[in-house]
Amino acid sequence: MQREIVLLHGWGMNRGIWQLIEAQLSDALNMPVTALNLPGFGGEPMEMAHYNLEALAESVAAKVQPNSILVGWSLGGLVATKLAASYPEKVAHLILVASNIQFCENDMWPGIKAQVLEQFKAQLAKDSRKTIERFLAIQAMGSEHAKADIKQIKTLLLQAPEPQDIALSAGLDILQNTNLAAEFTQLKCPVNGIFGRLDALVPKDVAEALTQLNSNFSFEILPKASHAPFISHRDEFITYLKSVL
């Protein structure tokens, strides 16, 4: 059976975010490409008793063929990493896109300041749409064509139903509280990462830190990209995936 590339989106997004790149990626790599919605996003039902990372990984695993190539962006990277650790037969290769194994920084690990995620949670309780728009602005911050990137992302997202409040809130909890260092260290499959040097959510230092945890990990940092390199630097993104797959 031919290997399949499975694309997982980030927080507040849906599979439409990959729309601009799916066909080009499939042609470049000569493989089928499938973008999935995480439960509660893009109209995907939430058929789980508890919305947590384990349940997300289990839900996605049910839709993934054995020996797939998982490409996880941001929160999707956490889900992909958890899935690869829990269901190794499903994942032949893991690619993290502007993602982290622990999004909240501490003295030992680079990430987002805790108060930034706290502010998002407080805002989310008041106005989910405005919170997502602010998140989009931070994602594109630093990119050489930030306004165009944000406009493009918004257009793609609006083609699907809005995310459910439970998924948004629980998704922020996952970003705030997850540490997958132990799982990442134990991964046996090849793991690659592609990051933006200007990313305000996943510092470029994360890439080097990950190499200390797993000798199977290698990475590329795009010098002019921010948090969504597959949108702002589509050709470079595809070229990198082509070089490692």
Buried (B, 14 or more C-beta within 10 A) or exposed (E): EEBBBBBBBBBBBBBBBBBBBBEBBBEBBEBBBBBBBBBBBBEBEBEBEEBBBEBBBBBBBEEBEEBBBBBBBBBBBBBBBBBBBBBBEBBBBBBBBBBBBBBBBEEEBBBBEEEBBEEBBEBBEEEBEEBBEBBBBBBBBBBEBBEEBBEBBEEBBEEBEBBBEEBBBBBBBBBBEBBBBEBBBEBEBBBBBBBBBBBBBBBBEBBEBBBEBBEBBBBBBBEBBBBBBBBBBBEBBBEBBEEBB
